[in-house]
Amino acid sequence: LRFDTSSSLPFLPPEEIRKLLSHFGAENCFFGVDYPMWDYRKELERFFALELSDSENRAILSENLEAFLGESYS
């Protein structure tokens, strides 16, 4: 199961999102695959307000999708 956090951030409290990430694993999460649905600046503000670790941020914001697609953009 893979999921995207960006469209849920305005509707769930940060602690609920952190629980979901803990349950499903940050390695199974993407960010922003459905853009341009919302204002990306506000979505990123909400995302960083979760106060995840640097490695979780990198994974969710880019590395997980790159691995899923089998490509590297770094």
Legacy VTK file of the C-alpha trace (Angstrom):
# vtk DataFile Version 3.0
C-alpha trace
ASCII
DATASET POLYDATA
POINTS 74 float
0.000 0.000 0.000
1.351 3.411 -1.007
-0.297 6.703 -0.247
0.121 10.435 -0.790
-0.066 12.845 2.130
-0.398 16.181 0.380
-4.152 16.299 -0.196
-4.970 15.125 3.325
-2.883 17.687 5.220
-5.583 20.399 5.379
-8.145 17.949 6.752
-6.313 15.918 9.397
-4.543 17.115 12.521
-0.744 16.711 12.409
-0.771 14.110 15.204
-3.176 11.935 13.185
-0.947 12.135 10.119
2.100 11.222 12.219
0.173 8.173 13.530
-0.661 7.100 9.981
2.954 7.532 8.884
4.102 5.490 11.849
1.565 2.756 11.125
2.128 2.457 7.356
5.783 3.543 7.320
7.249 6.680 5.793
8.803 4.453 3.117
5.300 3.881 1.700
4.354 7.531 1.480
4.595 10.032 -1.357
3.995 13.757 -1.477
2.372 15.756 -4.263
1.713 13.125 -6.919
-1.695 14.697 -7.609
-0.538 18.263 -8.217
-1.587 20.935 -9.192
-4.591 20.261 -6.959
-3.628 22.660 -4.115
-1.195 25.511 -3.523
2.124 23.680 -3.172
3.610 26.323 -0.854
0.844 25.856 1.711
1.044 22.083 1.370
4.797 22.140 2.007
4.286 24.380 5.043
1.783 21.860 6.405
4.129 19.008 5.607
7.130 20.541 7.373
4.917 21.397 10.354
4.718 17.629 10.960
8.325 17.883 12.192
9.454 14.576 10.731
13.104 13.572 10.618
15.293 14.736 7.729
15.451 11.202 6.355
11.644 10.874 6.476
11.282 14.246 4.732
13.682 13.242 1.950
12.011 9.867 1.523
8.476 11.244 1.354
9.291 14.297 -0.768
11.357 12.515 -3.422
13.222 9.279 -2.712
10.170 7.020 -2.361
8.700 8.057 -5.694
12.067 7.786 -7.424
12.482 4.241 -6.075
8.904 3.339 -7.028
9.429 4.586 -10.591
12.907 3.077 -10.753
14.536 6.390 -11.600
16.848 8.856 -9.925
16.620 12.626 -10.345
19.304 13.559 -7.813
LINES 1 75
74 0 1 2 3 4 5 6 7 8 9 10 11 12 13 14 15 16 17 18 19 20 21 22 23 24 25 26 27 28 29 30 31 32 33 34 35 36 37 38 39 40 41 42 43 44 45 46 47 48 49 50 51 52 53 54 55 56 57 58 59 60 61 62 63 64 65 66 67 68 69 70 71 72 73
